[in-house]
Amino acid sequence: MPTPWSRFRRPTLDSAVAAWEERVAPLLEEEPADPAGRRRVAARNDNTVSAALGITPLPTAAEEHIVPVDGHPDVRVRVYWPGEERTPPGSGLPALVYFYGGGFTIAGIDWVSWDARFRARARDAGIVIVAADYAHAPEQQFPTQPEQCWAAFEWTHTHATELGASPDRLAVGGASSGGDLAAAVTLMNRDRSAHTIALQLLENPALDLTMGHADMAGIDARMPGVIVRAVGRTLVRQYVGEDAAAARLPYASPLRAASHEGLPPAVILTSELDPLRGDGEAYARALSASGVPVTAMRFIGQTHGSLGSTGFVPAADAAHRLVVSELRTLHGRTPS
Protein backbone atom coordinates (compact mmCIF):
# COMPACT_ATOMS: atom_id res chain seq x y z
CA MET A 1 0.00 0.00 0.00
CA PRO A 2 1.38 3.43 -0.91
CA THR A 3 2.52 5.59 1.99
CA PRO A 4 2.50 9.40 2.18
CA TRP A 5 6.25 9.25 1.57
CA SER A 6 6.17 7.10 -1.55
CA ARG A 7 5.74 10.16 -3.76
CA PHE A 8 9.34 11.09 -2.97
CA ARG A 9 10.52 8.04 -4.90
CA ARG A 10 9.57 9.76 -8.13
CA PRO A 11 11.63 12.55 -9.73
CA THR A 12 10.21 15.93 -8.76
CA LEU A 13 11.17 19.39 -9.95
CA ASP A 14 13.18 21.34 -7.39
CA SER A 15 10.96 24.03 -5.90
CA ALA A 16 13.67 26.64 -6.50
CA VAL A 17 13.78 25.71 -10.19
CA ALA A 18 9.97 25.89 -10.37
CA ALA A 19 10.05 29.39 -8.84
CA TRP A 20 12.78 30.49 -11.25
CA GLU A 21 10.87 29.14 -14.26
CA GLU A 22 7.70 30.88 -13.11
CA ARG A 23 9.57 34.16 -12.79
CA VAL A 24 11.22 33.87 -16.19
CA ALA A 25 8.31 32.51 -18.25
CA PRO A 26 6.46 35.85 -18.75
CA LEU A 27 9.68 37.40 -20.10
CA LEU A 28 10.16 34.94 -22.95
CA GLU A 29 9.13 35.39 -26.55
CA GLU A 30 7.97 32.24 -28.28
CA GLU A 31 10.70 30.84 -30.51
CA PRO A 32 9.81 30.12 -34.16
CA ALA A 33 10.56 26.79 -35.78
CA ASP A 34 13.09 27.97 -38.36
CA PRO A 35 16.69 27.83 -37.05
CA ALA A 36 17.71 31.41 -37.90
CA GLY A 37 14.53 32.86 -36.42
CA ARG A 38 14.84 30.70 -33.34
CA ARG A 39 18.41 31.87 -32.90
CA ARG A 40 17.43 35.55 -33.07
CA VAL A 41 14.56 35.18 -30.61
CA ALA A 42 16.63 33.05 -28.23
CA ALA A 43 19.32 35.76 -28.19
CA ARG A 44 16.70 38.41 -27.41
CA ASN A 45 15.32 36.21 -24.65
CA ASP A 46 18.78 35.87 -23.14
CA ASN A 47 19.19 39.66 -23.14
CA THR A 48 15.73 40.20 -21.67
CA VAL A 49 16.07 37.64 -18.90
CA SER A 50 19.60 38.74 -18.03
CA ALA A 51 18.49 42.37 -17.74
CA ALA A 52 15.42 41.48 -15.67
CA LEU A 53 17.41 39.31 -13.28
CA GLY A 54 20.33 41.72 -13.00
CA ILE A 55 22.87 39.36 -14.57
CA THR A 56 25.88 41.55 -15.37
CA PRO A 57 29.25 40.21 -16.53
CA LEU A 58 32.17 41.04 -14.25
CA PRO A 59 34.66 43.68 -15.46
CA THR A 60 37.45 41.16 -15.92
CA ALA A 61 39.97 41.37 -18.73
CA ALA A 62 39.10 39.72 -22.05
CA GLU A 63 40.50 39.66 -25.57
CA GLU A 64 39.33 38.17 -28.86
CA HIS A 65 41.25 36.33 -31.56
CA ILE A 66 40.38 34.73 -34.89
CA VAL A 67 41.75 31.22 -35.22
CA PRO A 68 42.17 29.66 -38.68
CA VAL A 69 40.63 26.21 -39.19
CA ASP A 70 41.98 23.98 -41.92
CA GLY A 71 39.26 23.30 -44.49
CA HIS A 72 36.53 25.05 -42.49
CA PRO A 73 35.51 28.60 -41.49
CA ASP A 74 37.72 30.41 -39.00
CA VAL A 75 36.56 30.41 -35.40
CA ARG A 76 36.46 33.35 -33.02
CA VAL A 77 37.73 32.78 -29.49
CA ARG A 78 37.53 35.01 -26.45
CA VAL A 79 40.21 34.79 -23.78
CA TYR A 80 39.10 35.56 -20.22
CA TRP A 81 41.58 36.36 -17.46
CA PRO A 82 40.78 36.14 -13.76
CA GLY A 83 41.49 39.78 -12.94
CA GLU A 84 40.74 43.18 -14.39
CA GLU A 85 44.17 43.22 -16.01
CA ARG A 86 45.56 40.74 -18.50
CA THR A 87 47.63 38.06 -16.76
CA PRO A 88 51.33 38.55 -17.64
CA PRO A 89 52.87 36.09 -20.10
CA GLY A 90 54.65 33.19 -18.47
CA SER A 91 52.51 33.22 -15.32
CA GLY A 92 51.70 29.53 -15.75
CA LEU A 93 48.02 29.63 -14.82
CA PRO A 94 45.76 26.71 -15.68
CA ALA A 95 43.59 27.26 -18.76
CA LEU A 96 40.18 25.87 -19.64
CA VAL A 97 39.11 25.68 -23.29
CA TYR A 98 35.32 25.73 -23.15
CA PHE A 99 32.49 25.18 -25.62
CA TYR A 100 29.11 26.75 -24.91
CA GLY A 101 25.86 24.80 -25.13
CA GLY A 102 22.92 25.54 -27.40
CA GLY A 103 21.82 22.40 -29.19
CA PHE A 104 24.37 23.14 -31.95
CA THR A 105 21.95 25.78 -33.29
CA ILE A 106 21.72 28.71 -30.84
CA ALA A 107 23.68 30.64 -28.20
CA GLY A 108 27.30 31.76 -28.24
CA ILE A 109 29.98 33.61 -26.34
CA ASP A 110 28.18 36.93 -26.89
CA TRP A 111 25.14 35.83 -24.90
CA VAL A 112 25.12 37.74 -21.61
CA SER A 113 24.50 34.58 -19.61
CA TRP A 114 27.46 32.72 -21.11
CA ASP A 115 29.78 35.73 -20.95
CA ALA A 116 28.89 36.24 -17.28
CA ARG A 117 29.49 32.56 -16.51
CA PHE A 118 32.92 32.55 -18.15
CA ARG A 119 34.03 35.68 -16.32
CA ALA A 120 32.82 34.40 -12.94
CA ARG A 121 34.52 31.04 -13.38
CA ALA A 122 37.81 32.58 -14.51
CA ARG A 123 37.84 34.90 -11.50
CA ASP A 124 36.72 32.37 -8.90
CA ALA A 125 39.03 29.59 -10.09
CA GLY A 126 41.94 31.91 -10.84
CA ILE A 127 42.40 30.51 -14.33
CA VAL A 128 42.42 31.57 -17.97
CA ILE A 129 39.35 30.56 -19.99
CA VAL A 130 39.34 30.38 -23.78
CA ALA A 131 35.78 30.21 -25.07
CA ALA A 132 35.23 29.20 -28.69
CA ASP A 133 32.35 30.68 -30.69
CA TYR A 134 31.90 27.65 -32.94
CA ALA A 135 29.54 27.85 -35.92
CA HIS A 136 25.82 27.19 -35.76
CA ALA A 137 23.98 24.43 -37.54
CA PRO A 138 22.37 24.01 -39.97
CA GLU A 139 24.27 26.76 -41.83
CA GLN A 140 27.45 24.88 -40.96
CA GLN A 141 27.29 21.16 -40.26
CA PHE A 142 29.46 18.40 -38.86
CA PRO A 143 32.45 18.12 -38.91
CA THR A 144 32.91 21.90 -38.98
CA GLN A 145 32.16 22.36 -35.27
CA PRO A 146 34.54 19.74 -33.84
CA GLU A 147 37.27 20.91 -36.23
CA GLN A 148 36.76 24.50 -35.05
CA CYS A 149 36.88 23.40 -31.42
CA TRP A 150 39.99 21.33 -32.09
CA ALA A 151 41.64 24.34 -33.71
CA ALA A 152 40.74 26.48 -30.67
CA PHE A 153 42.32 23.91 -28.37
CA GLU A 154 45.47 23.64 -30.51
CA TRP A 155 45.70 27.45 -30.64
CA THR A 156 45.44 27.63 -26.85
CA HIS A 157 48.16 25.03 -26.42
CA THR A 158 50.44 26.88 -28.81
CA HIS A 159 49.84 30.30 -27.26
CA ALA A 160 49.42 29.26 -23.63
CA THR A 161 52.59 30.89 -22.37
CA GLU A 162 51.86 34.29 -23.92
CA LEU A 163 48.32 34.08 -22.53
CA GLY A 164 49.71 33.71 -19.01
CA ALA A 165 48.82 30.02 -18.93
CA SER A 166 50.73 26.75 -18.96
CA PRO A 167 50.45 24.21 -21.80
CA ASP A 168 50.79 21.51 -19.12
CA ARG A 169 47.74 22.77 -17.18
CA LEU A 170 45.09 22.67 -19.87
CA ALA A 171 41.52 21.45 -19.44
CA VAL A 172 38.62 21.22 -21.85
CA GLY A 173 34.96 21.58 -21.02
CA GLY A 174 31.52 22.13 -22.38
CA ALA A 175 27.81 22.02 -21.64
CA SER A 176 25.12 20.16 -23.57
CA SER A 177 26.17 20.25 -27.25
CA GLY A 178 29.40 21.87 -26.06
CA GLY A 179 29.99 18.82 -23.88
CA ASP A 180 29.73 16.67 -26.99
CA LEU A 181 32.35 18.87 -28.66
CA ALA A 182 34.63 18.88 -25.61
CA ALA A 183 34.58 15.07 -25.48
CA ALA A 184 35.23 14.98 -29.23
CA VAL A 185 38.27 17.23 -28.75
CA THR A 186 39.73 14.79 -26.22
CA LEU A 187 39.37 11.99 -28.80
CA MET A 188 40.90 14.17 -31.52
CA ASN A 189 43.77 15.08 -29.22
CA ARG A 190 44.44 11.41 -28.46
CA ASP A 191 44.32 10.56 -32.15
CA ARG A 192 46.29 13.53 -33.46
CA SER A 193 48.59 15.25 -30.99
CA ALA A 194 48.53 13.62 -27.55
CA HIS A 195 48.91 16.92 -25.73
CA THR A 196 48.46 16.73 -21.98
CA ILE A 197 44.84 17.44 -20.96
CA ALA A 198 44.52 17.57 -17.19
CA LEU A 199 40.71 17.46 -17.03
CA GLN A 200 37.59 17.19 -19.12
CA LEU A 201 34.59 18.94 -17.57
CA LEU A 202 31.28 17.85 -19.07
CA GLU A 203 28.04 19.50 -17.92
CA ASN A 204 24.77 17.83 -18.96
CA PRO A 205 26.57 16.63 -22.09
CA ALA A 206 25.06 15.14 -25.24
CA LEU A 207 27.38 12.26 -26.11
CA ASP A 208 25.36 9.89 -28.28
CA LEU A 209 23.57 11.68 -31.11
CA THR A 210 21.70 8.53 -32.08
CA MET A 211 19.79 9.14 -28.82
CA GLY A 212 20.45 5.52 -27.95
CA HIS A 213 21.39 6.45 -24.39
CA ALA A 214 18.79 9.17 -23.72
CA ASP A 215 17.03 8.45 -20.42
CA MET A 216 13.37 9.45 -20.46
CA ALA A 217 12.62 8.08 -16.99
CA GLY A 218 13.08 11.35 -15.19
CA ILE A 219 11.49 13.85 -17.55
CA ASP A 220 8.41 15.85 -16.65
CA ALA A 221 5.22 13.94 -17.39
CA ARG A 222 3.95 17.05 -19.17
CA MET A 223 6.60 16.49 -21.85
CA PRO A 224 6.16 12.98 -23.28
CA GLY A 225 9.30 11.13 -24.31
CA VAL A 226 8.17 10.86 -27.92
CA ILE A 227 8.14 14.68 -28.17
CA VAL A 228 11.55 14.98 -26.56
CA ARG A 229 12.98 12.43 -28.99
CA ALA A 230 11.41 14.22 -31.96
CA VAL A 231 12.94 17.55 -30.91
CA GLY A 232 16.29 15.88 -30.31
CA ARG A 233 16.30 14.18 -33.69
CA THR A 234 15.50 17.49 -35.39
CA LEU A 235 18.51 19.16 -33.77
CA VAL A 236 20.75 16.21 -34.61
CA ARG A 237 19.61 16.25 -38.24
CA GLN A 238 20.34 19.97 -38.46
CA TYR A 239 23.83 19.29 -37.11
CA VAL A 240 24.94 16.12 -38.94
CA GLY A 241 22.68 16.36 -42.01
CA GLU A 242 20.44 13.74 -43.56
CA ASP A 243 22.96 10.90 -43.38
CA ALA A 244 21.97 9.14 -40.16
CA ALA A 245 25.23 7.19 -40.18
CA ALA A 246 27.14 10.40 -39.43
CA ALA A 247 25.60 10.49 -35.97
CA ARG A 248 27.46 7.27 -35.15
CA LEU A 249 30.90 8.65 -35.94
CA PRO A 250 33.05 9.04 -32.82
CA TYR A 251 33.68 12.77 -33.24
CA ALA A 252 29.89 13.26 -33.45
CA SER A 253 29.01 10.74 -30.72
CA PRO A 254 32.03 10.27 -28.44
CA LEU A 255 30.19 7.66 -26.39
CA ARG A 256 30.21 5.44 -29.50
CA ALA A 257 33.98 5.60 -29.98
CA ALA A 258 35.58 2.18 -30.33
CA SER A 259 37.90 2.91 -27.41
CA HIS A 260 38.00 5.42 -24.56
CA GLU A 261 41.44 4.45 -23.35
CA GLY A 262 43.99 7.18 -22.86
CA LEU A 263 41.45 9.97 -22.39
CA PRO A 264 41.80 12.67 -19.69
CA PRO A 265 40.31 12.42 -16.21
CA ALA A 266 36.68 13.54 -16.25
CA VAL A 267 34.15 15.29 -14.08
CA ILE A 268 30.62 14.86 -15.42
CA LEU A 269 27.54 16.66 -14.09
CA THR A 270 24.06 15.43 -14.96
CA SER A 271 20.56 16.49 -13.95
CA GLU A 272 17.75 14.20 -12.85
CA LEU A 273 15.07 15.78 -15.04
CA ASP A 274 17.20 15.77 -18.18
CA PRO A 275 17.13 12.95 -20.75
CA LEU A 276 20.81 13.61 -21.42
CA ARG A 277 21.59 12.26 -17.97
CA GLY A 278 21.70 8.88 -19.72
CA ASP A 279 24.49 10.07 -22.01
CA GLY A 280 26.61 11.53 -19.24
CA GLU A 281 26.25 8.60 -16.90
CA ALA A 282 26.89 6.02 -19.64
CA TYR A 283 30.01 7.96 -20.64
CA ALA A 284 31.22 7.89 -17.04
CA ARG A 285 30.86 4.11 -17.05
CA ALA A 286 32.64 3.82 -20.41
CA LEU A 287 35.55 5.94 -19.17
CA SER A 288 35.80 4.01 -15.93
CA ALA A 289 35.79 0.69 -17.80
CA SER A 290 38.72 2.02 -19.86
CA GLY A 291 40.75 2.94 -16.80
CA VAL A 292 40.08 6.68 -16.98
CA PRO A 293 39.56 8.42 -13.61
CA VAL A 294 36.03 9.80 -13.58
CA THR A 295 33.62 11.41 -11.15
CA ALA A 296 29.96 11.73 -12.11
CA MET A 297 27.25 13.50 -10.13
CA ARG A 298 23.51 13.66 -10.72
CA PHE A 299 21.73 16.75 -9.37
CA ILE A 300 18.32 15.78 -8.03
CA GLY A 301 15.33 17.84 -9.14
CA GLN A 302 17.31 19.76 -11.76
CA THR A 303 16.51 20.23 -15.45
CA HIS A 304 18.78 20.44 -18.47
CA GLY A 305 19.38 24.17 -18.04
CA SER A 306 18.78 24.88 -14.37
CA LEU A 307 22.39 24.42 -13.23
CA GLY A 308 23.17 27.63 -15.11
CA SER A 309 20.86 29.62 -12.84
CA THR A 310 23.46 30.67 -10.31
CA GLY A 311 22.20 33.17 -7.77
CA PHE A 312 18.65 31.86 -8.09
CA VAL A 313 18.82 28.08 -7.64
CA PRO A 314 20.85 26.69 -4.70
CA ALA A 315 21.84 23.58 -6.67
CA ALA A 316 23.25 25.82 -9.41
CA ASP A 317 25.32 27.66 -6.81
CA ALA A 318 26.59 24.32 -5.50
CA ALA A 319 27.45 23.21 -9.05
CA HIS A 320 29.40 26.44 -9.59
CA ARG A 321 31.38 25.90 -6.39
CA LEU A 322 32.06 22.31 -7.39
CA VAL A 323 33.30 23.30 -10.84
CA VAL A 324 35.48 26.06 -9.41
CA SER A 325 36.94 23.66 -6.85
CA GLU A 326 37.82 21.14 -9.56
CA LEU A 327 39.40 23.82 -11.72
CA ARG A 328 41.41 25.09 -8.77
CA THR A 329 43.05 21.68 -8.41
CA LEU A 330 44.81 22.39 -11.70
CA HIS A 331 46.95 24.99 -9.92
CA GLY A 332 48.64 22.15 -8.05
CA ARG A 333 49.50 20.18 -11.14
CA THR A 334 53.28 19.90 -11.61
CA PRO A 335 54.25 20.87 -15.17
CA SER A 336 55.94 18.05 -17.08
N, C-alpha and C positions, 0 to 999 in steps of 0.2 A: 504494500500500500504506500502511495506517495506520502512523503512527509513535507511539512512546510519548508524544509531546507533543501528538498530535492531540486528546486528550481535553480539552485546555485551550481548544479552540475552542468548546466547548459551555458554556452558562451553568451555573455551579456555585454552590451555596450557600456563602457565606463561612463559614469554620470558626468564627469568633467568633459569628456568628449561630446556627449549629448548636449551639454550646455553651450559648448563652443560652437557646435554645428548650428544650434538654434540661433545663436547670436549672428553667425556669419550668413546664414541662408538668405535673409532679406537683402543682403548687399550684392548678391550674385546675379549677373545676367545669364540667361539661358544660352548655352553654347550651341551653335549650329552644327550640322552633321559634316559639312565639308571641312577638310583639314585646315586650310588657310583661314577660313572664317573662325573655326574653333580656336585656332592659335591666337588670333587677334582678340577675341572675346576673353579667352583665358588670361591673356596678359593684362587686359583692362581689369578683370576681376582681381588679379593679384595686386594691382595698384590700389584698387578701391579698398580691399580688405586690409592691406598693409596700412593705408592711411587711417582707416577707421579704428584699427587696433593699436595705432601708434608704433608700428614696427619701423624703426629707423636704423639703417646701417651705421655701424660705428665709424668714426673718422680715422680709420687705420690706413696705412699706406697701401697703395695698389698701383699696378702698372700693366698695360696690355701689350701683347706681342702677336704677330701673325706668324704661324708656323707652317712651312710648306709640307705638303703631304704627297708622296709619290703616287701619281696616277689618279689623284682625287683632289677635290677642292681644298684650299688652304683652311686651316682652322685657327680661330682666334682663341688665345688663352689670356686669362687675367691672373696675375701673381698678387697674392695677398700676404703682407707681412704682419707680424703680431703687434707692432707698435705704430705710432703715428709717423715715424720716419722709416725709410727703407733700411732693412738690416744690412750692415756692411758686408761686402764680399769676404768670403773665407770664414764666416762666423760658425759654420758647421751645424746649423740648425737642422732638425728633421724637416722633411717636406712631404706633403700629401698631394698627390695628383688625383683630382676628384672629378667625377662625371655626374652632372645633375640628373634628376629624374623627371620624366614627363611623357612616358609611354612612347618614346621615340618621335613624337609628333608635336609636342608643345614644350613650353618653359625654356629656360636658358639662364646664363649668368647675369643677364640684365634684369631679371625679375627681382623685385625688391626683397622678396622672401628668401631667395637663394643667396643674393648678395649679402644680406644681413647674416645669414647662417654661416657663410664662409668667413666673414670678418670676425664674428664672435668665436668661432672655433680656432682661427689662427691666433687670436689674442689669448684665449683661455688656455690653449695647449702650448703656446709659445713656439709655434711652428710656422713654416712657410706653406701656403696652400696655392697650388696651381690648378685653376678651374678651367676646363676645356669647354668651349661653346660649340660642341659638335653639331653637325647639320641635322635638320629635321627631315623626317619622312612625311609624305611620300616623294617630295621633290628630289631628295637624295635617298638612295636605298642601300641596304647591305651589299657590299662590305665597306661602304664609305665611312660609316660611323666608327667601327672598330679600328679602321686604318687611321682615321683622324685622332682617335684616342691614343693609339699606339705612338703616333708621331708626337703627340703632346708629352707622353711619358718619356720618349727618347730625348726630346728637346730638354725636358727638365733634368734628366740625367746628365746630359752634355753641359748644361749651363748651371748646374747646381751650385758650384762654388761661387760664381759671380752673383747668384741670387741670394747668397748668404746661407746656403744650405749645404748639406753633405750628400754626395752621390751614394754613400753607404748607409744613409738613414732615410731611404725613400719608402713611402707607402703609397698604395693606390686604394681608391674607394669610390663608392657610388651608391645611389639610391634608386630602387625600382629599375627602370630601363638602364639607368646609369650603373646599377649594380651588375647587370648583365655585361655591360661594356668593361667595367673594371675587372670582372672575372675573365673576360676574353683577353684583356691586356696581359694578365698573368700567364695565360696559356701562350700568347704570342711571344712574351718575353722568354719563357722557357724554350720555345721552339726556335727563336731567332737570335737572342742576345745573351740570355742568362745573366742579366744584371741582378744585383742583390735587391730584393724587395723584402722589406722587414715585416710588412703587414698588409693584408687585404681586408678592408672594412666594407662590408656589404650590408646595406640597410633595406629591408623589405625587397630583396632583389628578385628580378625575373631571370631565371636561369635555364628554363626549358621552354622554348617558344612553341613547341608542339602542344603545350598545355597538358602534357602527360603527367605532370606532378602537381598540378593545381589542386588545392585542397578546399573543397566547397563546404566542408563540415561546419566551419565556424562563421560563414557569412550570414548577414542579416536575412531573416526569413522574408523580408519585404523585397529582396532582390534575388529571385530564383537563380540557381546555378546555370540554367540554360542561357539566361540573359548575360550573365557574367562571361560565360564562355564565348558567346557571340560577339560581345564587345572586344574581348581579348583577341579573338581570331581576326577581327577587323584591323586592329592595331598591328598585329603581326603581319598580316598581308600587306599593309601599307609600308611596313619596314622591309620585309624580305622579298616582296613581289608575289607574283602568282605561282611561282614554283614552290610547292609545299616542301620539297626535299631540302630547300635551302635552310629551312628552320631547324633541320637536324644537324647542320654543320657545327663543329665545335666552337667556332668563333661567334656563331649566332646563339647557340645553346650550350654554354660551357658545361652544364650538368651532363650532357651527352658525349663529352669527350671520351675517347677510348681509354685515356689514362689521366689521373689527377696527381700522379707522383711528381715530386719535385716542385710543387707549388708553394707559395709563401704561407706562413701562418695566417689564420683567418679569425676574424670576429664577425659574426653574422647576427643581425637583429631581425626578428620577425614579429608580426602582430597577429593576435588570435583571430580577429575578424577580417583577415586578409587572405584571399585564396593563394596568394604568392607565398604564404607561410610554408606551403608544401615544397616549393622550389628551394627556399633557403634551408629548410631542415633536411631535405634530401641531400643537398650539396654538402652540408656539414657532415653527414654520414659518409658520403663519397670521399671527402677529404680525409676524414679520420681513418677510413678503410685503407687509404693510400699512404698512411703514416704522416699526414700533415697535421700539425697542431691546430686545433680549432675549438673555439668557444661559440656556442649558439644560445641565444636567449629569446624566448617568446614573451611578448608583453601582453598580459591578459587585458581583455576589454578594449584593445586598441584596433584602429582601422588602418588601412593602407597608408593614409596620409597624416594620421593624428600625431605621430611622433615628431613631426615638424612644428607642432604648435607650442613651442617653448614659451613660457610665461603665462600660459593659459591652461595647460594640461599637465598635472604633476608627473605623469609617466613620461611625457616629452622632456621635462626638465631632468628627470632621472636618466633618460637616454642620452641627453647632452652631456651630463656629468660623466657617464660611463664612457662615451666616445672620447671626451677630452682626457680622461684618465688613461685610456689605452694609447692615445696619441702621445701623451707625456712620457710613456715608457720608452719611446724611441730616443729620448734624450740620453738614456743610459746605455744605448747600444754602442759598443766599441767599434769604431771604424776598422775595416779590414785593411 
